[in-house]
Every structure is written in structure tokens, then in C-alpha cells.
Amino acid sequence: MPNFYSPEDIIRPEILALSAYHVPPATGMIKLDAMENPYPLPSALRDEIAQLTLNAPVNRYPDASAATLKATLRQALGIADDMDILLGNGSDEIIQIIAMAVAKPGAVLMSAEPAFVMFRMIATFANIQYAGVPLRKDFSLDLDAMLAAIAQHRPAVIFLAYPNNPTGNLFDPAAIESILQTTSGIVVVDEAYHAFADASFIDKLSQYPNLLLMRTLSKSGLAGLRLGLLIGRSEWLKQLEKVRLPYNIGIMTQLIAEKVLHHTTVLSQQAEAIKSERTKMNTFLGTMRGVEVYPSDANFILFRVNAASQIFQALKQHNILIKNLDGSHPLLENCLRVTVGTPDENSQFCAALRTILSETV
Ligand SMILES: *Cc1c(COP(=O)(O)O)cnc(C)c1O
């Protein structure tokens, strides 16, 4: 019998030091913590999906190139013919593909913090160094700090979410363009919340050879399918394709996403409903004493209170789950993030918060 290794003996120390991405249990709760679209698909469309799944050849591997789905995406999203598309099992997987592909010894992955937590986590998984450059106090991009960090670290890749998660704002596009013009590496503009913002870098792809644009269907209503995409020049995407596992997009995802993409008005109407609820919630939060609310171009709202953990717990007692960001980054002290839900969910959240705030002061 050999002397068996324990995990501590063979797992990389930086993995041992991580805490796993925590998804809190939410059964029976009003779930406003994960930027999901709260609306189901219309029942006629769900019937069509049922028919598709009935006949899906699940004994076969899916189309490894997902050619039909890509063609539909190209049409639905208005992707230029001279740009390639890479598909991921969620855009999380695309971040991982990029990080693995560029992870030479000493290579750096950079972002502006507070950022989407997966940028840092995936950098660790892929064994690439991570550099987070703090945003300004108002969550705008600190261009001077970014340019200094670029000069210092020479990052292989910079990830910028546009709008940013968890702050909800769009960075100044001119600042992002300065970064594109300065850095030698690639810049991935992550437009996960594009459906709720009236801005995009998609038209800049032809101008900047080092720009890659990432989207996902998750936040606009198909989180359960897991489909993300990267748009960019073939010289980049054909290299990244080598790292993508051949059957990463399952047949159900291919069939259902394609079907729904032929009904994009359904998703855009839901996004419009979410945007108008966002306005209402923002106004409500603005009227609450002891609440500082930040403007949002996404389907969630960041706000600051006096005792975030206490209010977070009290909302849980009211059966409402949001996200507590206190302690996750110095700039997010006492910050909470609420996803915009249905009108009914949002009014329950607002009523509960009003009650809690009147009790805690
Ligand atoms: C939610 C999110 C993603 C990941 O979405 P997937 O569900 O993996 O497609 C990527 N980037 C940002 C900024 C996000 O908030």
C-alpha cells in the first residue's frame, strides 16, 4: 500500500486557500440576488420548446461547431460578417478559456475593482496572476491608475464589464478607448447586462484589433441554458477555439437558444419591463432616509445603508434574498445589491425595506 496523499499534499496552495463560489439556498424565497430575469417565457413558446426537446437526438453528441445557433446569433445580435463567434457554457466558461489560453508564466489578467468576482477566481484557477485596479469612489474608471497599472504589469488581458457588476454603472467609453489604445494585450469588454443598457462596444470591434466583446443570454432570460458568446477577429478566436472543449454547448441549449432567438421581441419586452421597474425602485430607494442609491444601467441596483448585514438578515426574515456586498471590497462597505424582479416582488422588497429601516433607526 502506498502512502496516500491528502488533498493538502497535491492540490495547489492557491486552490486550497480559495473559498468555493457560494450560492445561498433560496427555496421559497423572493430571489433578488442573482440578476435573473424574473419572467417566464410565454406559454406558446414553451410549447414549441417542449416539441423540440421531444424530438432532440440526445443519444448523439451535439453539433460541435453549433453552426446553426451561431448563424442565428449573428442575425439576432447584428454581428458583422468579418467577426467570428466563440460559444461558451455561460460567459464564465469564456473567461476561463481566455485565461487558460494566455496563462504564460508571469502573465497578468487585469480588471477594475470592484469587479465581477469570477475574473479573479478564474485567474487563480488558470494559474495566471491577477491585478485589480480600484475604481474611484463614485465607481467610475480611474483612468490614470489603469494606465499606470498597464505600464507596470503589461497585462495579457484586461476584463472590463460594461455595465459593471456589482456597481451597475457604465464606465466612460472614452476611458475604455484610451485603455484600448494604450495596452498591448487584449481587452475583453463584458456586456453581460447589454439588454438593460443603451450602449455597446460592438461597433468598435472593427476599429480596435485588440478588442473582444463578450455577451451572455443569462441576464436577459435564459440563465438556465448557459450560453455565452465572444465576438472578435478570427486571428484571436481561432486560437481560443483550441482551448474550448468540443461539446461544451449541449443539444438542449443549442435547440432552445436558437428557438428563443427567433423571438427576440419577447426578451426585449421583458428587458423593457425590467428597466421601467428599475426606474421605480431607484426612485423609491432615493426617498429612503439612510439609503444612498447608485444609478444603474443593469438589471440590479447597488445601494448603501448604515448597517448592511443587519438589513440583509432582516430582509431574509421577510423571505427576501438579495446580495450583501459588505466586506467584499473596501469601496463596497455597507453596500447591498438587489436584482430587479417582477412588480410584485419589487413592491414586497420595497415594503419590507421601509419597515426594516423604520425599525432600525
Ligand atoms: C453574470 C455575469 C457573467 C456570467 O454570466 P454567465 O451566466 O456565465 O453567462 C459574466 N460577466 C458579468 C459581469 C456578469 O455579471
The ligand as an SDF file (V2000), in Angstrom:
LIG
                    3D

 15 15  0  0  0  0  0  0  0  0999 V2000
  -23.3830   37.2310  -14.6940 C   0  0  0  0  0  0  0  0  0  0  0  0
  -22.1310   37.7210  -15.3190 C   0  0  0  0  0  0  0  0  0  0  0  0
  -21.3870   36.9310  -16.1970 C   0  0  0  0  0  0  0  0  0  0  0  0
  -21.5820   35.4540  -16.3590 C   0  0  0  0  0  0  0  0  0  0  0  0
  -22.6930   35.0700  -16.9590 O   0  0  0  0  0  0  0  0  0  0  0  0
  -22.9250   33.5950  -17.4760 P   0  0  0  0  0  0  0  0  0  0  0  0
  -24.1850   33.1880  -16.8120 O   0  0  0  0  0  0  0  0  0  0  0  0
  -21.7710   32.7120  -17.1130 O   0  0  0  0  0  0  0  0  0  0  0  0
  -23.0500   33.7730  -18.9490 O   0  0  0  0  0  0  0  0  0  0  0  0
  -20.2790   37.4800  -16.8080 C   0  0  0  0  0  0  0  0  0  0  0  0
  -19.9100   38.7370  -16.5600 N   0  0  0  0  0  0  0  0  0  0  0  0
  -20.5860   39.5150  -15.7170 C   0  0  0  0  0  0  0  0  0  0  0  0
  -20.1160   40.9010  -15.4700 C   0  0  0  0  0  0  0  0  0  0  0  0
  -21.7080   39.0310  -15.0540 C   0  0  0  0  0  0  0  0  0  0  0  0
  -22.3290   39.8040  -14.1580 O   0  0  0  0  0  0  0  0  0  0  0  0
  1  2  1  0
  2  3  1  0
  2 14  2  0
  3  4  1  0
  3 10  2  0
  4  5  1  0
  5  6  1  0
  6  7  2  0
  6  8  1  0
  6  9  1  0
 10 11  1  0
 11 12  2  0
 12 13  1  0
 12 14  1  0
 14 15  1  0
M  END
$$$$
